[in-house]
């Protein structure tokens, strides 16, 4: 059930192009508002993303997450009309968005990026971003090596790769969810999850399946998550969209 057809794979890749563009536009909208001194809030960016999904033929089951500072330390935070924060200079901004085409058989694309609302992020934020993205990359590299070698791999082992990297950097207690989930026609699909935290998932990472890799570190004053989607083919594995390699700077000065 978790294995994708070629049509499902193509729907994911095509949706990813649109979602990545909408993600860029959302951060650009924040940058423009901050640069011109115009107030902008989490719920405004949340609604902008949903409107952009509808305009491009995409749909989602809920979300997106648009969160600043301590809000970004809640992995399941979602702004509402009654509960949201203004996005201000000096804030850490996290955006997690997921969508698929509004048609039968389409599958989701699901990513998280983070940015600093200023030109020069504090060293603490840069350090956490580097630790989190390093954990992400360690998990992706493990999957790619196993696929190239034709070696079996279980979901819990992928979680261990990311979690081990983050724990070695001293942030293990601040990474308190699984590394990733199966992706399909539902954003949380029915294949193996990258999980040795909530469960010990011994299911194999099968060819023609896709899953998120999204480690995070959630401190009291800010949280950072770095999420990509990984598709395992018959003899290789790929990150299916753009990869964030540095914390975004949302203001030049």
C-alpha positions, -999 to +999 in steps of 0.1 A: +000+000+000+029+024+008+046+018-026+041+045-052+032+041-088+050+062-114+020+085-115+021+090-077+058+098-079+053+123-106+024+140-087+047+143-057+075+159-078+052+183-095+035+193-063+070+198-048+079+224-074+047+244-065+051+240-028+087+251-029+077+282-048+050+290-024+074+285+005+098+310-011+069+335-016+058+332+020+093+340+033+096+368+007+063+383+019+076+384+055+109+400+043+090+427+024+068+435+053+097+437+078+117+457+054+090+483+049+079+484+086+045+469+079+030+446+105+028+409+095+015+380+116+017+342+117-020+339+107-015+362+077+013+340+063-007+309+072-037+322+052-014+333+023-001+298+020-036+282+019-047+307-007-017+299-028-024+262-025-060+267-038-048+290-066-024+263-079-047+233-076-032+220-044-050+209-012-040+200+023-057+182+053-047+210+078-019+234+085+004+250+076+026+257+106+038+293+108+056+298+141+080+323+157+103+319+186+088+297+214+059+289+191+083+271+168+093+249+198+059+233+197+061+208+168+023+208+164+017+246+167-007+262+142-018+298+144-055+306+145-075+338+142-076+340+180-041+327+188-012+340+168+019+362+171+032+391+152+064+383+132+090+409+142+126+418+136+149+395+155+125+366+155+131+330+145+105+320+119+096+284+111+073+274+082+061+238+078+038+232+048+024+202+031+001+197+001-008+175-028-028+179-060-066+179-055-072+147-075-074+110-069-041+091-064-020+122-057+005+121-029+018+147-005+050+168-005+059+180+031+088+203+041+099+226+069+123+256+065+134+282+090+146+318+088+159+346+110+141+380+108+173+400+105+206+401+087+228+383+113+214+354+133+227+348+168+254+322+171+230+300+192+205+298+163+232+291+137+246+264+159+212+247+163+205+249+126+238+233+118+232+205+143+197+198+130+206+199+094+236+177+101+212+151+117+190+154+087+219+148+063+232+118+084+198+101+080+196+108+043+231+096+037+223+063+055+193+057+033+212+065+001+240+042+010+217+013+019+198+018-014+229+019-035+242-013-018+209-031-020+210-034+018+180-037+040+172-008+063+146-004+090+128+028+100+143+028+135+178+028+120+172+060+101+159+076+133+190+065+151+213+082+125+196+116+130+191+112+167+227+101+173+241+131+155+219+155+175+226+138+208+264+139+202+261+176+198+244+178+233+208+185+222+194+150+225+168+159+252+155+187+229+146+164+200+114+148+212+096+133+182+104+107+156+127+116+127+101+111+100+069+095+088+057+076+057+042+098+030+013+088+007-021+099-003-024+110+034+005+131+047+011+104+073+012+073+052+011+036+059+047+026+053+077+026+076+082+056+099+117+068+107+111+061+144+130+047+174+114+072+198+077+070+197+079+034+186+107+010+176+097+007+139+113-024+124+094-022+091+118-020+061+123+011+041+110-004+009+118+005-027+092+029-042+083+044-009+087+080+004+090+095+038+100+127+056+133+132+074+126+161+098+147+162+130+143+192+152+157+209+183+132+227+205+146+250+231+126+272+254+130+303+233+131+290+198+129+257+178+144+247+145+133+218+123+148+209+089+125+187+068+130+170+034+112+142+017+132+111+006+121+087-021+138+053-021+139+038-056+150+003-066+188+011-064+190+047-052+174+072-029+168+109-035+157+140-017+128+150-039+129+188-036+151+217-025+174+213+006+179+241+030+216+244+037+217+276+057+194+295+080+175+321+059+183+358+065+150+376+059+165+411+061+197+426+046+201+452+072 
